[in-house]
């Protein structure tokens, strides 16, 4: 006779085994139903669960990327390189190799070196322009400071001409002012006046000597 307790234990273990088998079969079905990665599809081989290319070439764009890397570097070299790199850095390695492979296909002679040299030339040109702009900024700043300093000095300097003009006009007579104005506008006025104005010593003998002769000459004109 069978023990009812043993029958219950056997039924429990069998149900657990059936559940585990169902989970395994579901996993197998999901793996079989999932499409292979672009790398395995390109190489025409079965994509296993531990495929090293599946996390990086699983999308629709992964086929073009893997094709470029496969043409330039080869799938075997890529797999060996990924095995030597840590899992956290594999995505960066894949991105750099894909970029270099696409640049090599676009420019078979120089590859990505041409792009790097063009960017370096652009950086050098921009640095030169930056130096020129910095020099212009310094010159403009110095010019502004010098103009500001001159303006401040001009404002602080006393106006001597404005203070002296009223005292000169009050002390001088109108005749002296007119003479000064004439001498200012005509520097040769004094010399001309000295040459044309006769001296008193020369005029006196001419007046006494000439008048009798003048009177004798005109006496016959009167009736």
C-alpha positions as CSV (number, residue, x, y, z in Angstrom):
1,X,0.0,0.0,0.0
2,X,1.2,3.5,-0.9
3,X,1.6,6.2,1.7
4,X,-0.6,9.3,0.9
5,X,2.2,11.6,2.2
6,X,4.7,10.1,-0.3
7,X,2.2,10.5,-3.1
8,X,1.8,14.2,-2.3
9,X,5.6,14.7,-2.2
10,X,6.0,13.0,-5.6
11,X,3.3,15.1,-7.1
12,X,4.9,18.3,-5.8
13,X,8.3,17.4,-7.2
14,X,6.9,16.4,-10.6
15,X,5.0,19.7,-10.8
16,X,8.1,21.7,-10.1
17,X,10.1,19.8,-12.7
18,X,7.3,20.4,-15.3
19,X,7.4,24.1,-14.5
20,X,11.2,24.3,-14.9
21,X,10.9,22.4,-18.2
22,X,8.3,24.8,-19.4
23,X,10.5,27.8,-18.6
24,X,13.5,26.3,-20.4
25,X,11.3,25.5,-23.4
26,X,10.1,29.1,-23.4
27,X,13.6,30.4,-23.3
28,X,14.6,28.2,-26.2
29,X,11.6,29.2,-28.2
30,X,12.4,32.9,-27.5
31,X,16.0,32.5,-28.7
32,X,14.8,30.6,-31.7
33,X,12.2,33.2,-32.5
34,X,14.6,36.2,-32.1
35,X,16.4,37.2,-35.3
36,X,20.2,36.8,-35.5
37,X,22.4,39.8,-35.2
38,X,23.7,41.6,-38.3
39,X,27.2,40.1,-37.8
40,X,26.0,36.5,-37.8
41,X,23.6,37.2,-40.7
42,X,26.5,38.6,-42.7
43,X,28.7,35.7,-41.9
44,X,25.8,33.2,-42.4
45,X,26.2,31.4,-39.1
46,X,23.9,30.6,-36.2
47,X,23.7,33.4,-33.6
48,X,24.3,31.9,-30.2
49,X,23.2,33.3,-26.8
50,X,26.8,34.3,-26.0
51,X,27.5,36.0,-29.4
52,X,30.0,38.7,-28.9
53,X,28.7,40.9,-31.8
54,X,25.0,40.8,-30.8
55,X,25.0,43.7,-28.3
56,X,26.6,46.0,-30.9
57,X,25.3,45.0,-34.3
58,X,21.7,44.0,-33.5
59,X,19.9,46.9,-35.0
60,X,19.1,47.6,-38.7
61,X,22.0,50.0,-38.9
62,X,24.3,47.4,-37.5
63,X,24.5,45.6,-40.8
64,X,26.2,48.6,-42.6
65,X,28.5,49.2,-39.7
66,X,29.6,45.6,-39.4
67,X,30.0,45.4,-43.2
68,X,32.5,48.3,-43.1
69,X,34.4,46.9,-40.2
70,X,34.5,43.4,-41.8
71,X,35.9,44.8,-45.0
72,X,38.6,46.9,-43.4
73,X,39.6,44.9,-40.2
74,X,37.9,41.5,-40.5
75,X,35.5,39.8,-38.1
76,X,38.1,37.5,-36.5
77,X,40.4,40.5,-35.7
78,X,37.4,42.4,-34.2
79,X,36.4,39.5,-32.0
80,X,39.9,39.0,-30.7
81,X,40.2,42.7,-29.9
82,X,36.8,42.7,-28.1
83,X,37.9,39.7,-26.0
84,X,40.9,41.6,-24.8
85,X,38.9,44.7,-23.8
86,X,36.7,45.0,-20.7
87,X,32.9,44.8,-21.2
88,X,32.4,48.4,-20.0
89,X,34.7,49.7,-22.8
90,X,33.7,47.6,-25.7
91,X,31.1,50.0,-26.9
92,X,33.7,52.7,-27.3
93,X,36.0,50.4,-29.2
94,X,33.2,49.4,-31.6
95,X,32.3,53.1,-32.3
96,X,35.9,54.1,-33.0
97,X,36.5,51.1,-35.2
98,X,33.3,51.7,-37.2
99,X,34.3,55.4,-37.7
100,X,37.8,54.5,-38.8
101,X,36.5,51.8,-41.2
102,X,33.9,54.2,-42.8
103,X,36.6,56.9,-43.1
104,X,39.0,54.4,-44.8
105,X,36.3,53.3,-47.2
106,X,35.6,57.0,-48.1
107,X,39.3,57.9,-48.4
108,X,41.4,54.7,-49.0
109,X,44.7,56.6,-49.0
110,X,44.5,58.7,-45.9
111,X,41.5,57.4,-44.0
112,X,40.6,59.4,-40.9
113,X,44.0,61.1,-40.9
114,X,42.7,63.6,-43.5
115,X,39.8,64.5,-41.3
116,X,42.1,64.9,-38.3
117,X,44.5,67.1,-40.3
118,X,41.6,69.3,-41.5
119,X,40.4,69.7,-38.0
120,X,43.9,70.6,-36.8
121,X,44.2,73.2,-39.5
122,X,40.9,74.7,-38.5
123,X,41.9,74.8,-34.9
124,X,45.2,76.6,-35.8
125,X,43.3,79.1,-37.9
126,X,40.8,79.9,-35.1
127,X,43.6,80.2,-32.6
128,X,45.3,82.8,-34.9
129,X,42.1,84.8,-35.2
130,X,41.6,84.6,-31.5
131,X,45.1,86.1,-30.9
132,X,44.4,89.0,-33.4
133,X,41.1,89.8,-31.7
134,X,42.8,89.8,-28.3
135,X,45.5,92.2,-29.5
136,X,42.8,94.5,-30.9
137,X,41.0,94.4,-27.6
138,X,44.1,95.3,-25.7
139,X,44.9,98.2,-28.1
140,X,41.4,99.5,-27.8
141,X,41.5,99.3,-24.1
142,X,44.8,101.2,-23.9
143,X,43.6,103.9,-26.3
144,X,40.4,104.4,-24.2
145,X,42.4,104.7,-21.0
146,X,44.8,107.3,-22.5
147,X,41.9,109.4,-23.8
148,X,40.2,109.2,-20.5
149,X,43.4,110.3,-18.7
150,X,43.8,113.2,-21.1
151,X,40.3,114.3,-20.6
152,X,40.7,114.2,-16.8
153,X,43.9,116.3,-17.0
154,X,42.3,118.9,-19.2
155,X,39.4,119.3,-16.8
156,X,41.7,119.6,-13.8
157,X,44.0,122.2,-15.5
158,X,43.1,125.9,-14.6
159,X,42.1,128.2,-17.5
160,X,44.8,130.9,-17.3
161,X,43.7,132.8,-20.5
162,X,40.2,133.4,-19.3
163,X,41.4,134.8,-16.0
164,X,44.0,137.2,-17.4
165,X,41.9,138.8,-20.2
166,X,39.7,141.0,-17.9
167,X,42.7,142.5,-16.0
168,X,44.4,143.5,-19.2
169,X,41.3,145.1,-20.7
170,X,40.7,147.1,-17.5
171,X,44.2,148.5,-17.0
172,X,44.9,149.6,-20.6
173,X,43.5,152.7,-22.2
174,X,41.5,152.6,-25.4
175,X,44.4,154.0,-27.4
176,X,46.8,151.4,-26.1
177,X,44.2,148.8,-26.8
178,X,43.8,150.0,-30.4
179,X,47.6,150.1,-30.8
180,X,48.0,146.6,-29.4
181,X,45.2,145.3,-31.7
182,X,46.9,146.9,-34.7
183,X,50.3,145.5,-33.8
184,X,48.7,142.1,-33.2
185,X,47.0,142.0,-36.6
186,X,49.8,143.8,-38.4
187,X,53.2,143.1,-37.0
188,X,54.9,145.6,-39.2
189,X,52.7,148.5,-38.1
190,X,55.3,149.8,-35.6
191,X,58.1,149.8,-38.1
192,X,56.0,151.5,-40.7
193,X,54.9,154.2,-38.2
194,X,58.5,154.9,-37.2
195,X,59.5,155.3,-40.8
196,X,56.6,157.6,-41.9
197,X,56.3,159.7,-38.8
198,X,58.9,162.6,-38.9
199,X,60.8,163.6,-35.8
200,X,60.2,167.0,-34.2
201,X,63.8,167.9,-34.5
202,X,63.8,167.6,-38.3
203,X,60.5,169.4,-38.7
204,X,61.3,172.6,-36.8
205,X,64.2,173.9,-39.0
206,X,62.1,173.0,-42.1
207,X,59.2,175.1,-40.9
208,X,61.4,178.2,-40.2
209,X,63.4,178.0,-43.3
210,X,60.6,177.3,-45.7
211,X,57.9,179.8,-44.6
212,X,59.6,183.0,-45.8
213,X,60.4,181.5,-49.1
214,X,56.8,180.3,-49.4
215,X,55.4,183.8,-48.5
216,X,57.7,185.6,-51.0
217,X,56.6,183.3,-53.8
218,X,52.8,183.9,-53.4
219,X,52.8,187.7,-52.6
220,X,52.4,188.6,-56.3
221,X,49.2,186.6,-56.5
222,X,47.2,188.9,-54.2
223,X,45.9,192.3,-55.7
